[in-house]
Every structure is written in structure tokens, then in C-alpha cells.
Amino acid sequence: MPTMLRFSHDQDITPLRQALWAHRITHHYDCDDQEQRIWLMDDTHVTRAHELVERWQRGESLTPSEPVTVQSNGLLAALRSAPLVALTLLTCCGIFLAFWLIGDRVLSGLTIAPVTVVGNQLQAGTLGTALAGGQFWRLVTPALLHFSWMHLIFNMLWLWYFGRQVERIEGLGRTSVLLLVAAVASNLAQYATGTVLFGGMSGVDYALLGFVWLSARRTPERGYQIPQALMVFMLIWLVITMTDITARLGFGHVANEAHLGGLLCGLVIAWLTTQRRQQS
């Protein structure tokens, strides 16, 4: 969970923030009528940040005594900080590769209902029949399917951006539940339109977006952060995907209902969890 440093409004913390960046200490700044806040986004930086605050309060120099270099294991540390999200990302990439190497067998095994190609015709079963046969994984696996590099990269970027933040604050267990519920909700929302051949993590991404956005507003002390401009961009993108522009950009036909279902799912989960915390 991000660590928060508090300062009064009569303190000019600009030199301190510049020093934090100079020391490669990742942080986020916000304020309200009562105070200024610096959120430390990496737990490994807490000790060094407190040392800098003490030096700043004593009026000492905050300039690094020697050049600060980024550690070579930075990527590994980032992966360790959100192992579930990292595993989900790698799984999507692996399935994408398998899909292009093996083809129809991967597709038929992971769509929300079994599909087969007979001649030039696509024949699809039903979700009810699949569930009756014990194929419960089909409620989740369409979220792991991607049909183009652009589709995959776009979804993985947002999964990492939002998912890593959620896992660091909520922990592995609660994040697992959120990802599973979001995948099922977004997949069922799309299936309800009569579509069988669809896939992608974007419904889950929008669930994470909704969860982070509402959590940041209802329980800001927990450290969720999302720039207002990013929220506006994601909502604009949601509207754009309802047009044929995305097909021209290489995304193919977008599962709009999955986006909406995921977003609503994330908002509902955030409301319920923040409501419980506010009452406790």
C-alpha cells in the first residue's frame, strides 16, 4: 500500500519533491483544503524518503552525493510487486502466440462457447451446453484471447497500469477475485448480445478503471491515483469503440458490451468495498 507523507499548506515542499525525483523516488502529489500529500509508490523507497524529509526539515543539502542509477533489476522488482497481474499478462501473450501457431484448436477451446469451422462456415455451440459439460473455464477465458498485436499491446498496457496499482493496494487475493468477477461479468455482457466469437482483456481493463477511479474518490487515503485526463480519455475511447474507427486502426470489431459490463462491474465492486470500509 502506498505510504503517505503529510505537509501543511504553509510549507513549500517544491525542493523536497525535486529531491525525491533526483533520488529516483517515485511519488505522486495531491492536496486538499487541509494539507498537502506526497504518496510514495514503492515501499522500498520509504526509508530513503523519510531520511530526505528529515534533511529537508533541518535545512541540509538534498543533492545526491553521487549520481543515482536505476537498478538493473527494476523490471524484476516491478514484476514481483504485482505477480498476479504479471502472470495474467504473460498468459495472454502466451495464448496469443499459441493462437497464431496452432490456430482453431486454441480458439475453440477458449471462446465462451465451442466454435468449429466446417468448410467456410463457423458453427458455434451454446454456453449452457458447455457449462453442463463442466467447461466452466469458458466464463473467463475469452478475456485471455486477442486477435491482433495492436489489440494485445493496448490491453496489456492498461492491465499493467491499473492492475499493478490494485494488486499493490488490495493484495493478491482480492485482486484475483476482482479479475475473475470482471472477466465473467464482461464476457457474459457480450455473450448476452448473441455474440460468441469475441475476446480481449479490455472488459477487465475497464473494470479496473472503474474500481480505481471510484476508490480514489471514496477512500483517497488508500492511495489510489488516476489522472482526470486519463479517465476522460478512457471514456472517450469507450465512445469511439462504438464506431467503425477502431476497425480501421487495426483493432477489429470491438466488444462494446464487454467494456460497459466491465466498467459497471468495477464501479459496483468499488462501491461495495469502500462502503464497507467507511462503515467499519
Buried (B, 14 or more C-beta within 10 A) or exposed (E): EBBBBEBEEEEEBEEBBEBBEBBBBEBBBEEEEEEBBBBBBBEEBBEBBEEBBEBBEEEEEBEEEEEEEEEEEEEEEBBEBBEBBBEBBEEBBEBBEBBEEEEEEBBBBBBBBBBEEEEEEEEBBEBEEBEEEEBEEBBBBBBBBBBEEBBBEBBBEBBBBBBBBBBBBBEEEBBBEBBBBBBBBBBBBBBEEEBBBBBBBBBBBBBBBBBBBBBBEBBBEBBBBBEEEBBEEBBEBBEEBEEEEBEEEEBBEBBBBBBBBBBBBBBBBBBEBBEEEEEE
